[in-house]
Amino acid sequence: MVAKSISVALRKIDVVARWGGEEFVVILPGANRVVLNSVAERVRVLIEESYLMVGKEKLTVTISVGATLSLQDDTVNAVVGRADRHMYQSKAQGRNPVTGDGAAKG
């Protein structure tokens, strides 16, 4: 359900992959800050509104999003590390928010 909700929110050129047990990474080629924030919020809302029926029980989940742009001199580890820190900031806020950095310019 989560993977499907994420993929519905993306553009055709975007890529989504599972990153560990309960984490996903989304790559948005050519995205600027406006696109990044728009897609992150759209994904958050779609997952929040999605559900699975198990018998008569409606199961829902929320996500904590860490969003960042790749800067010119970034390594993969730097981008992933920044996104990971933002995700943990989202979790600390009580879950289901989008957190990003102000340093990225798009």
C-alpha positions in Angstrom: 0.0 0.0 0.0 2.8 2.4 0.9 4.8 1.7 -2.2 1.7 2.1 -4.4 0.7 5.4 -2.7 4.2 6.7 -3.3 4.3 5.7 -6.9 0.9 7.4 -7.6 2.4 10.7 -6.3 5.5 10.6 -8.6 6.3 11.9 -12.1 7.2 9.3 -14.7 10.9 10.2 -14.5 11.0 9.7 -10.7 12.3 6.6 -9.0 11.2 4.9 -5.8 13.0 2.1 -4.0 12.8 0.4 -0.6 15.7 1.5 1.5 15.9 -0.9 4.5 12.9 -2.5 6.2 10.4 0.3 6.5 12.2 3.1 4.6 11.9 4.2 1.0 14.1 6.5 -1.0 12.6 8.6 -3.8 14.8 10.2 -6.5 13.4 13.2 -8.3 15.6 14.1 -11.2 15.9 17.8 -12.0 13.7 18.7 -9.0 13.9 22.1 -7.4 12.7 23.0 -3.9 9.1 23.6 -5.1 8.9 20.2 -6.8 10.6 18.5 -3.8 8.2 20.0 -1.3 5.1 19.4 -3.5 6.0 15.7 -4.1 6.9 15.1 -0.4 3.6 16.6 0.8 1.6 14.8 -1.8 3.2 11.5 -0.8 2.5 12.2 2.8 -1.2 13.0 2.3 -1.8 10.0 -0.1 -0.3 7.6 2.5 -2.2 9.2 5.3 -5.5 8.7 3.3 -4.7 5.2 2.1 -5.8 2.1 4.0 -6.0 -1.7 3.8 -9.0 -3.7 4.9 -8.1 -6.8 6.9 -11.4 -8.5 7.5 -13.6 -5.7 8.9 -10.6 -3.8 10.3 -9.3 -0.7 8.4 -5.6 -0.4 8.7 -3.9 3.0 8.2 -0.3 4.2 8.5 1.5 7.6 8.4 5.0 8.4 7.3 7.8 10.6 8.5 9.5 12.3 5.5 13.0 13.7 5.3 13.5 15.7 2.2 16.6 17.3 0.7 18.0 18.4 -2.6 21.4 17.2 -3.9 23.8 20.1 -3.8 26.6 20.5 -6.4 29.5 19.0 -4.3 27.4 16.4 -2.4 28.3 12.8 -2.2 25.6 10.1 -2.1 26.4 9.6 1.6 26.0 13.4 2.3 22.5 13.4 0.6 21.4 10.2 2.3 22.7 11.4 5.6 20.9 14.7 5.4 17.6 13.1 4.3 18.0 10.6 7.2 18.5 13.4 9.8 15.4 15.1 8.5 13.4 11.9 8.7 14.4 11.5 12.4 13.4 15.1 13.0 10.0 14.3 11.5 9.6 11.3 13.8 10.6 13.5 16.8 7.8 16.0 15.9 5.2 13.3 16.5 5.2 11.6 13.1 3.5 12.3 9.8 5.3 15.6 9.0 7.6 16.5 6.1 11.0 18.0 7.3 13.6 19.4 4.8 16.6 21.6 5.0 16.8 25.3 4.3 20.3 25.0 2.9 19.2 23.5 -0.4 18.3 25.9 -3.2 16.1 25.1 -6.1 
